[in-house]
C-alpha cells in the first residue's frame, strides 16, 4: 500500500482496489464526493483524495502515515512532529506478486529509462496581506519552522497595498482594509511594525526575505522607503525584491484600470499593461538601487503560461526591461512553460537558476 501526503492542495491515499485503505472513506458508496469531509474517492480504482481548501487547510487535516500534528501548543507541535520523524516508515514501493494483475494502474514508472537530475531549487512560500495578523503567533511560527521554506514573499499577491512608513503602527483588520475610491486606489495598508515582524520571522527561522513592492499604483519613492526600513533600520541583509505581481492577469480588483492599461480587446490591454509594467519597473529599480544596490529583482511573475500567451508576454517583458540576464526555476535547456517560475533580472550581481 502506498500513502502519499501533500500540502499542495491534495492529500492522496492509494491502495489496492480491494484493500481496506481503498474502501475506508465510504464503505457503502463505491464512488463519490463527501463535501462535509472534503473527501473524493473511487473504490474501484483504489484511491481516496482529501481536498485541502480554505476551510479545511489546517495541520489537523494533514497526516503522515496516520500520524497528525497536535497544534494545541508549541510543545505539542514539537513533540508530535518529532513522533512523525521518529516513526518507522512503511514501504512506499511494493513489488506485485507474479499472479495476473486485475487492476489497471493509474501510474507506472519506468526505472530502466534515462534519468534526469533534480534541479537544486528551494521551497518558497507566499505570505499575503492578511497574514500579518498572525505571523507572530508562536504556534504558527512553530509549524513554519518545520517546513523547509527557503524564501518568503511578503506581502505577496495582486492586492494594492500601501506602506505607511517605518514609524507607523498596524491597526485592526477593519482599520487596515481600505475603501477604494476614485482618489484612493489602495485596498490595504501595511505599517512599519508589520514589516519589522516579517523580517523578525525570517531572521528567527533562517528564511530569505523577499519583500514585494507593488507598482500598480505608481509610487516608487514609497517602496524605496520600504526597502530602506528593511536594510537600514532593521539591519537586514536583503538579497531579493519582488517587483509587482502578475501584470498580465485581468484581475477582478481592477489592476489594469489602475495601471492605466488600454486597448480594444483583452489581448491588447494585456500587452499595454505589460508595457506599462516594464516602464514602471525600471523607475522602481532605479529608486530602490539608490537605497540598496546589488539586489536580485524578481520581475514579471506572470500568471498566464499558455502557449498563446507565453511568447508574446516574454517578448514584451524582456525587450522592455532591457535585460539580457535572466533565468527561470529549473533547467534553461529544458524550458517547459508549465514548470517555469518567476524570471529574475539582476542589477550588479550574477543571476543563477533559483
C-alpha positions as a Markdown table, in Angstrom:
| # | Residue | x | y | z |
|---|---|---|---|---|
| 1 | Unk | 0.0 | 0.0 | 0.0 |
| 2 | Unk | 1.2 | 3.5 | -0.9 |
| 3 | Unk | 0.2 | 6.5 | 1.1 |
| 4 | Unk | 1.2 | 10.0 | 0.0 |
| 5 | Unk | 0.6 | 13.2 | 1.8 |
| 6 | Unk | 0.8 | 16.6 | 0.1 |
| 7 | Unk | 0.5 | 20.2 | 1.3 |
| 8 | Unk | 0.0 | 21.4 | -2.2 |
| 9 | Unk | -3.8 | 21.0 | -2.4 |
| 10 | Unk | -4.5 | 17.3 | -2.0 |
| 11 | Unk | -4.0 | 14.6 | 0.5 |
| 12 | Unk | -3.9 | 11.5 | -1.6 |
| 13 | Unk | -4.0 | 7.9 | -0.3 |
| 14 | Unk | -3.9 | 5.0 | -2.7 |
| 15 | Unk | -4.0 | 1.2 | -2.2 |
| 16 | Unk | -5.0 | -2.0 | -3.9 |
| 17 | Unk | -8.6 | -1.7 | -5.2 |
| 18 | Unk | -9.9 | -4.2 | -2.6 |
| 19 | Unk | -7.7 | -3.1 | 0.3 |
| 20 | Unk | -9.2 | -1.6 | 3.5 |
| 21 | Unk | -7.5 | 1.7 | 2.7 |
| 22 | Unk | -9.3 | 2.0 | -0.6 |
| 23 | Unk | -12.7 | 1.5 | 0.9 |
| 24 | Unk | -12.3 | 3.2 | 4.3 |
| 25 | Unk | -13.6 | 6.6 | 3.0 |
| 26 | Unk | -17.1 | 5.3 | 2.4 |
| 27 | Unk | -17.8 | 1.6 | 2.6 |
| 28 | Unk | -21.3 | 1.9 | 1.1 |
| 29 | Unk | -21.0 | 4.3 | -1.8 |
| 30 | Unk | -18.4 | 3.0 | -4.3 |
| 31 | Unk | -17.6 | 6.4 | -5.9 |
| 32 | Unk | -18.5 | 9.9 | -4.9 |
| 33 | Unk | -17.7 | 13.1 | -3.0 |
| 34 | Unk | -18.4 | 13.9 | 0.7 |
| 35 | Unk | -18.5 | 17.7 | 0.9 |
| 36 | Unk | -18.7 | 17.6 | 4.7 |
| 37 | Unk | -15.3 | 15.9 | 5.0 |
| 38 | Unk | -13.8 | 17.1 | 1.7 |
| 39 | Unk | -13.3 | 13.6 | 0.5 |
| 40 | Unk | -13.3 | 12.3 | -3.0 |
| 41 | Unk | -13.0 | 8.6 | -3.7 |
| 42 | Unk | -13.1 | 5.9 | -6.3 |
| 43 | Unk | -13.1 | 2.5 | -4.6 |
| 44 | Unk | -12.8 | 0.5 | -7.8 |
| 45 | Unk | -9.7 | 2.5 | -8.9 |
| 46 | Unk | -8.3 | 2.2 | -5.3 |
| 47 | Unk | -7.8 | 5.8 | -4.2 |
| 48 | Unk | -9.2 | 8.4 | -2.0 |
| 49 | Unk | -8.4 | 12.1 | -2.0 |
| 50 | Unk | -8.7 | 14.7 | 0.8 |
| 51 | Unk | -9.1 | 18.1 | -0.7 |
| 52 | Unk | -7.4 | 20.9 | 1.3 |
| 53 | Unk | -9.4 | 24.0 | 0.8 |
| 54 | Unk | -9.7 | 27.3 | 2.7 |
| 55 | Unk | -12.0 | 25.8 | 5.3 |
| 56 | Unk | -10.0 | 22.5 | 5.9 |
| 57 | Unk | -6.5 | 23.7 | 5.4 |
| 58 | Unk | -5.1 | 23.2 | 8.9 |
| 59 | Unk | -2.4 | 21.0 | 10.5 |
| 60 | Unk | -5.1 | 18.7 | 12.0 |
| 61 | Unk | -6.3 | 17.8 | 8.5 |
| 62 | Unk | -2.9 | 16.6 | 7.3 |
| 63 | Unk | -1.4 | 13.3 | 8.3 |
| 64 | Unk | 1.7 | 11.3 | 7.6 |
| 65 | Unk | 1.4 | 7.5 | 7.9 |
| 66 | Unk | -1.6 | 8.0 | 10.1 |
| 67 | Unk | 0.1 | 10.5 | 12.5 |
| 68 | Unk | -1.2 | 14.0 | 13.0 |
| 69 | Unk | 0.4 | 17.3 | 14.2 |
| 70 | Unk | -1.1 | 18.4 | 17.5 |
| 71 | Unk | -1.4 | 22.2 | 17.3 |
| 72 | Unk | -2.7 | 22.8 | 20.8 |
| 73 | Unk | 0.6 | 24.4 | 21.9 |
| 74 | Unk | 4.2 | 24.9 | 20.8 |
| 75 | Unk | 5.3 | 22.0 | 23.0 |
| 76 | Unk | 2.6 | 19.7 | 21.5 |
| 77 | Unk | 3.7 | 20.7 | 17.9 |
| 78 | Unk | 7.3 | 19.9 | 18.7 |
| 79 | Unk | 6.5 | 16.5 | 20.3 |
| 80 | Unk | 4.1 | 15.4 | 17.6 |
| 81 | Unk | 6.4 | 16.5 | 14.8 |
| 82 | Unk | 9.2 | 14.5 | 16.4 |
| 83 | Unk | 6.9 | 11.5 | 16.7 |
| 84 | Unk | 6.3 | 11.6 | 13.0 |
| 85 | Unk | 10.0 | 11.9 | 12.2 |
| 86 | Unk | 10.8 | 9.0 | 14.6 |
| 87 | Unk | 8.0 | 6.7 | 13.3 |
| 88 | Unk | 9.1 | 3.8 | 11.2 |
| 89 | Unk | 8.2 | 4.4 | 7.5 |
| 90 | Unk | 6.0 | 2.0 | 5.6 |
| 91 | Unk | 7.4 | 0.6 | 2.3 |
| 92 | Unk | 6.3 | 3.1 | -0.4 |
| 93 | Unk | 7.1 | 0.8 | -3.3 |
| 94 | Unk | 5.7 | -2.7 | -3.3 |
| 95 | Unk | 6.5 | -5.3 | -5.9 |
| 96 | Unk | 3.3 | -7.1 | -7.0 |
| 97 | Unk | 3.2 | -10.9 | -7.0 |
| 98 | Unk | 3.7 | -12.8 | -10.2 |
| 99 | Unk | 0.0 | -13.6 | -10.3 |
| 100 | Unk | -2.0 | -11.8 | -13.0 |
| 101 | Unk | -2.8 | -8.2 | -12.1 |
| 102 | Unk | -6.5 | -7.4 | -12.5 |
| 103 | Unk | -6.3 | -3.7 | -11.7 |
| 104 | Unk | -5.1 | -1.2 | -14.3 |
| 105 | Unk | -2.6 | 1.1 | -12.6 |
| 106 | Unk | -3.1 | 4.9 | -12.7 |
| 107 | Unk | 0.6 | 5.5 | -12.8 |
| 108 | Unk | 3.6 | 3.4 | -14.0 |
| 109 | Unk | 7.2 | 4.3 | -13.5 |
| 110 | Unk | 9.9 | 3.0 | -15.9 |
| 111 | Unk | 13.1 | 2.5 | -13.8 |
| 112 | Unk | 15.1 | 1.4 | -16.9 |
| 113 | Unk | 14.9 | 4.7 | -18.8 |
| 114 | Unk | 17.3 | 7.6 | -18.8 |
| 115 | Unk | 17.3 | 9.7 | -15.6 |
| 116 | Unk | 17.2 | 13.5 | -15.3 |
| 117 | Unk | 18.9 | 15.2 | -12.4 |
| 118 | Unk | 16.6 | 17.0 | -10.0 |
| 119 | Unk | 17.4 | 20.8 | -10.0 |
| 120 | Unk | 18.7 | 22.3 | -6.8 |
| 121 | Unk | 15.7 | 24.5 | -6.2 |
| 122 | Unk | 14.3 | 25.7 | -3.0 |
| 123 | Unk | 10.9 | 25.7 | -1.3 |
| 124 | Unk | 9.2 | 29.1 | -1.3 |
| 125 | Unk | 6.1 | 30.5 | 0.2 |
| 126 | Unk | 3.9 | 33.5 | -0.1 |
| 127 | Unk | 2.5 | 35.5 | 2.9 |
| 128 | Unk | -0.3 | 37.7 | 1.8 |
| 129 | Unk | -1.5 | 40.9 | 3.5 |
| 130 | Unk | -3.9 | 39.3 | 6.0 |
| 131 | Unk | -1.1 | 37.0 | 7.2 |
| 132 | Unk | 0.4 | 40.0 | 9.1 |
| 133 | Unk | -2.2 | 39.4 | 11.8 |
| 134 | Unk | -0.8 | 36.0 | 12.8 |
| 135 | Unk | 2.9 | 35.8 | 11.7 |
| 136 | Unk | 4.0 | 36.5 | 15.3 |
| 137 | Unk | 1.7 | 33.8 | 16.8 |
| 138 | Unk | 4.1 | 31.2 | 18.5 |
| 139 | Unk | 2.2 | 28.1 | 17.3 |
| 140 | Unk | 2.2 | 29.4 | 13.7 |
| 141 | Unk | 5.9 | 30.0 | 13.9 |
| 142 | Unk | 6.5 | 26.6 | 15.3 |
| 143 | Unk | 4.6 | 25.0 | 12.4 |
| 144 | Unk | 6.6 | 27.1 | 9.8 |
| 145 | Unk | 9.8 | 26.1 | 11.5 |
| 146 | Unk | 9.2 | 22.5 | 10.4 |
| 147 | Unk | 8.5 | 23.4 | 6.8 |
| 148 | Unk | 11.7 | 23.6 | 4.7 |
| 149 | Unk | 11.0 | 27.2 | 3.4 |
| 150 | Unk | 14.0 | 28.8 | 1.8 |
| 151 | Unk | 12.4 | 32.1 | 0.7 |
| 152 | Unk | 9.3 | 34.0 | 1.8 |
| 153 | Unk | 7.5 | 36.8 | -0.1 |
| 154 | Unk | 5.5 | 39.5 | 1.7 |
| 155 | Unk | 3.0 | 41.0 | 1.2 |
| 156 | Unk | 2.6 | 38.8 | -1.9 |
| 157 | Unk | -0.3 | 38.9 | -4.3 |
| 158 | Unk | -2.2 | 41.2 | -6.6 |
| 159 | Unk | -3.7 | 43.3 | -3.8 |
| 160 | Unk | -2.8 | 47.0 | -4.0 |
| 161 | Unk | -1.0 | 47.6 | -0.7 |
| 162 | Unk | 0.0 | 51.0 | 0.8 |
| 163 | Unk | 3.1 | 51.2 | 3.0 |
| 164 | Unk | 2.7 | 53.9 | 5.7 |
| 165 | Unk | 6.3 | 54.3 | 6.8 |
| 166 | Unk | 8.7 | 52.9 | 9.3 |
| 167 | Unk | 7.1 | 54.6 | 12.3 |
| 168 | Unk | 3.5 | 53.6 | 11.5 |
| 169 | Unk | 1.6 | 51.1 | 13.6 |
| 170 | Unk | -0.7 | 48.3 | 12.5 |
| 171 | Unk | -4.4 | 48.5 | 13.1 |
| 172 | Unk | -7.2 | 46.0 | 13.1 |
| 173 | Unk | -8.4 | 44.1 | 10.1 |
| 174 | Unk | -11.2 | 46.6 | 9.7 |
| 175 | Unk | -8.8 | 49.6 | 10.1 |
| 176 | Unk | -6.2 | 48.3 | 7.7 |
| 177 | Unk | -8.8 | 47.3 | 5.0 |
| 178 | Unk | -9.1 | 50.5 | 2.9 |
| 179 | Unk | -12.0 | 51.8 | 0.9 |
| 180 | Unk | -11.2 | 52.2 | -2.8 |
| 181 | Unk | -12.4 | 55.4 | -4.3 |
| 182 | Unk | -11.5 | 57.5 | -7.4 |
| 183 | Unk | -8.8 | 59.3 | -5.4 |
| 184 | Unk | -7.8 | 56.4 | -3.1 |
| 185 | Unk | -6.7 | 53.3 | -5.1 |
| 186 | Unk | -5.2 | 51.2 | -2.3 |
| 187 | Unk | -7.0 | 48.2 | -0.9 |
| 188 | Unk | -4.9 | 47.5 | 2.2 |
| 189 | Unk | -2.2 | 49.1 | 4.3 |
| 190 | Unk | 0.9 | 47.7 | 6.0 |
| 191 | Unk | 2.7 | 49.5 | 8.7 |
| 192 | Unk | 6.3 | 49.7 | 9.9 |
| 193 | Unk | 5.8 | 47.3 | 12.7 |
| 194 | Unk | 4.2 | 44.8 | 10.2 |
| 195 | Unk | 7.4 | 44.9 | 8.2 |
| 196 | Unk | 9.5 | 44.5 | 11.4 |
| 197 | Unk | 7.6 | 41.4 | 12.4 |
| 198 | Unk | 8.0 | 39.9 | 8.9 |
| 199 | Unk | 11.8 | 40.5 | 9.0 |
| 200 | Unk | 12.0 | 39.1 | 12.5 |
| 201 | Unk | 10.2 | 35.9 | 11.4 |
| 202 | Unk | 12.7 | 35.5 | 8.6 |
| 203 | Unk | 15.7 | 36.1 | 10.8 |
| 204 | Unk | 14.5 | 33.7 | 13.6 |
| 205 | Unk | 13.7 | 30.9 | 11.2 |
| 206 | Unk | 16.6 | 31.3 | 8.8 |
| 207 | Unk | 14.4 | 32.2 | 5.8 |
| 208 | Unk | 15.4 | 34.6 | 3.0 |
| 209 | Unk | 13.0 | 37.5 | 2.9 |
| 210 | Unk | 11.6 | 38.6 | -0.5 |
| 211 | Unk | 9.6 | 41.8 | 0.1 |
| 212 | Unk | 7.2 | 42.6 | -2.7 |
| 213 | Unk | 6.8 | 46.2 | -3.9 |
| 214 | Unk | 3.5 | 46.9 | -5.6 |
| 215 | Unk | 3.8 | 49.1 | -8.8 |
| 216 | Unk | 0.1 | 49.1 | -9.9 |
| 217 | Unk | -0.2 | 52.4 | -8.1 |
| 218 | Unk | 2.8 | 54.4 | -9.2 |
| 219 | Unk | 4.9 | 55.4 | -6.1 |
| 220 | Unk | 8.5 | 54.3 | -6.4 |
| 221 | Unk | 9.5 | 56.6 | -3.5 |
| 222 | Unk | 7.2 | 54.9 | -1.1 |
| 223 | Unk | 8.6 | 51.5 | -1.8 |
| 224 | Unk | 12.2 | 52.8 | -1.7 |
| 225 | Unk | 11.4 | 53.9 | 1.8 |
| 226 | Unk | 10.0 | 50.4 | 2.5 |
| 227 | Unk | 13.3 | 48.8 | 1.4 |
| 228 | Unk | 15.2 | 51.5 | 3.4 |
| 229 | Unk | 13.4 | 50.4 | 6.6 |
| 230 | Unk | 14.4 | 46.8 | 6.0 |
| 231 | Unk | 18.1 | 47.3 | 5.2 |
| 232 | Unk | 18.7 | 50.5 | 7.2 |
| 233 | Unk | 16.5 | 50.5 | 10.3 |
| 234 | Unk | 16.1 | 46.7 | 10.7 |
| 235 | Unk | 19.7 | 45.9 | 9.6 |
| 236 | Unk | 18.6 | 43.0 | 7.4 |
| 237 | Unk | 21.0 | 41.7 | 4.7 |
| 238 | Unk | 18.4 | 41.8 | 1.9 |
| 239 | Unk | 19.1 | 40.0 | -1.4 |
| 240 | Unk | 15.7 | 39.7 | -3.2 |
| 241 | Unk | 12.9 | 42.1 | -4.1 |
| 242 | Unk | 9.8 | 41.1 | -5.9 |
| 243 | Unk | 8.5 | 43.9 | -8.2 |
| 244 | Unk | 4.8 | 43.7 | -8.9 |
| 245 | Unk | 2.8 | 40.5 | -9.4 |
| 246 | Unk | 1.0 | 39.0 | -12.5 |
| 247 | Unk | 0.6 | 42.2 | -14.6 |
| 248 | Unk | -0.7 | 40.0 | -17.4 |
| 249 | Unk | -3.8 | 39.0 | -15.4 |
| 250 | Unk | -7.1 | 40.9 | -15.7 |
| 251 | Unk | -7.7 | 40.6 | -12.0 |
| 252 | Unk | -11.2 | 41.4 | -10.6 |
| 253 | Unk | -9.8 | 44.1 | -8.3 |
| 254 | Unk | -9.2 | 46.3 | -11.4 |
| 255 | Unk | -5.4 | 46.4 | -11.5 |
| 256 | Unk | -5.4 | 47.0 | -15.3 |
| 257 | Unk | -7.6 | 50.1 | -14.7 |
| 258 | Unk | -5.3 | 51.5 | -12.0 |
| 259 | Unk | -2.3 | 50.7 | -14.1 |
| 260 | Unk | -3.9 | 52.6 | -17.0 |
| 261 | Unk | -3.9 | 49.8 | -19.5 |
| 262 | Unk | -6.0 | 50.5 | -22.6 |
| 263 | Unk | -7.0 | 48.5 | -25.7 |
| 264 | Unk | -10.0 | 47.4 | -27.7 |
| 265 | Unk | -9.5 | 43.7 | -26.6 |
| 266 | Unk | -8.2 | 41.9 | -23.6 |
| 267 | Unk | -5.2 | 40.8 | -25.6 |
| 268 | Unk | -4.5 | 44.4 | -26.5 |
| 269 | Unk | -5.0 | 45.6 | -22.9 |
| 270 | Unk | -2.7 | 42.8 | -21.7 |
| 271 | Unk | 0.1 | 44.0 | -24.0 |
| 272 | Unk | -0.4 | 47.6 | -22.9 |
| 273 | Unk | -0.4 | 46.5 | -19.2 |
| 274 | Unk | 2.9 | 44.7 | -19.7 |
| 275 | Unk | 4.4 | 47.6 | -21.4 |
| 276 | Unk | 3.4 | 50.0 | -18.6 |
| 277 | Unk | 4.7 | 47.4 | -16.1 |
| 278 | Unk | 8.1 | 47.3 | -17.7 |
| 279 | Unk | 8.4 | 51.1 | -17.9 |
| 280 | Unk | 7.4 | 51.4 | -14.2 |
| 281 | Unk | 9.7 | 48.6 | -13.2 |
| 282 | Unk | 12.8 | 50.4 | -14.5 |
| 283 | Unk | 11.8 | 53.5 | -12.4 |
| 284 | Unk | 11.3 | 51.4 | -9.3 |
| 285 | Unk | 14.6 | 49.6 | -9.8 |
| 286 | Unk | 16.4 | 52.9 | -10.0 |
| 287 | Unk | 14.8 | 54.2 | -6.9 |
| 288 | Unk | 15.4 | 51.1 | -4.9 |
| 289 | Unk | 19.0 | 50.7 | -6.1 |
| 290 | Unk | 19.8 | 54.1 | -4.7 |
| 291 | Unk | 18.9 | 52.7 | -1.3 |
| 292 | Unk | 20.3 | 49.2 | -1.7 |
| 293 | Unk | 22.4 | 48.3 | -4.7 |
| 294 | Unk | 23.2 | 44.8 | -5.9 |
| 295 | Unk | 19.8 | 43.3 | -5.3 |
| 296 | Unk | 18.2 | 40.4 | -7.2 |
| 297 | Unk | 14.9 | 41.6 | -8.7 |
| 298 | Unk | 12.1 | 39.1 | -9.3 |
| 299 | Unk | 10.1 | 40.6 | -12.1 |
| 300 | Unk | 7.2 | 39.5 | -14.3 |
| 301 | Unk | 5.8 | 36.7 | -12.1 |
| 302 | Unk | 3.3 | 36.1 | -14.9 |
| 303 | Unk | 0.1 | 34.3 | -14.2 |
| 304 | Unk | -0.6 | 33.0 | -17.7 |
| 305 | Unk | 1.7 | 30.4 | -19.2 |
| 306 | Unk | -0.5 | 29.1 | -22.0 |
| 307 | Unk | 1.3 | 28.7 | -25.4 |
| 308 | Unk | -0.6 | 31.5 | -27.0 |
| 309 | Unk | 0.3 | 34.0 | -24.2 |
| 310 | Unk | 3.8 | 32.9 | -23.1 |
| 311 | Unk | 5.7 | 34.1 | -26.2 |
| 312 | Unk | 4.1 | 37.5 | -26.6 |
| 313 | Unk | 4.3 | 38.2 | -22.9 |
| 314 | Unk | 8.0 | 37.4 | -22.7 |
| 315 | Unk | 8.7 | 39.4 | -25.8 |
| 316 | Unk | 7.2 | 42.5 | -24.1 |
| 317 | Unk | 8.9 | 41.9 | -20.8 |
| 318 | Unk | 12.4 | 41.0 | -21.9 |
| 319 | Unk | 12.6 | 43.8 | -24.5 |
| 320 | Unk | 11.0 | 46.4 | -22.3 |
| 321 | Unk | 13.1 | 45.5 | -19.2 |
| 322 | Unk | 16.3 | 45.9 | -21.3 |
| 323 | Unk | 18.0 | 42.9 | -19.7 |
| 324 | Unk | 19.9 | 40.0 | -21.2 |
| 325 | Unk | 20.4 | 38.3 | -17.8 |
| 326 | Unk | 17.5 | 36.1 | -16.9 |
| 327 | Unk | 16.8 | 32.7 | -15.7 |
| 328 | Unk | 13.9 | 30.5 | -14.5 |
| 329 | Unk | 13.4 | 28.0 | -11.8 |
| 330 | Unk | 14.6 | 24.8 | -13.5 |
| 331 | Unk | 16.9 | 23.9 | -16.3 |
| 332 | Unk | 17.4 | 26.5 | -19.1 |
| 333 | Unk | 17.9 | 23.7 | -21.6 |
| 334 | Unk | 14.5 | 22.2 | -20.7 |
| 335 | Unk | 12.3 | 25.3 | -21.0 |
| 336 | Unk | 8.8 | 23.9 | -20.2 |
| 337 | Unk | 6.1 | 26.6 | -19.7 |
| 338 | Unk | 4.0 | 24.8 | -17.1 |
| 339 | Unk | 7.1 | 24.5 | -14.8 |
| 340 | Unk | 8.7 | 27.9 | -15.4 |
| 341 | Unk | 9.0 | 30.0 | -12.3 |
| 342 | Unk | 9.5 | 33.8 | -11.9 |
| 343 | Unk | 12.0 | 35.4 | -14.1 |
| 344 | Unk | 14.9 | 37.0 | -12.4 |
| 345 | Unk | 16.6 | 40.3 | -13.5 |
| 346 | Unk | 19.7 | 41.3 | -11.8 |
| 347 | Unk | 21.4 | 44.6 | -11.2 |
| 348 | Unk | 25.1 | 44.4 | -10.5 |
| 349 | Unk | 25.2 | 40.7 | -9.5 |
| 350 | Unk | 25.2 | 37.5 | -11.4 |
| 351 | Unk | 21.9 | 35.6 | -11.8 |
| 352 | Unk | 21.5 | 31.9 | -11.5 |
| 353 | Unk | 18.6 | 29.5 | -11.6 |
| 354 | Unk | 16.6 | 29.8 | -8.4 |
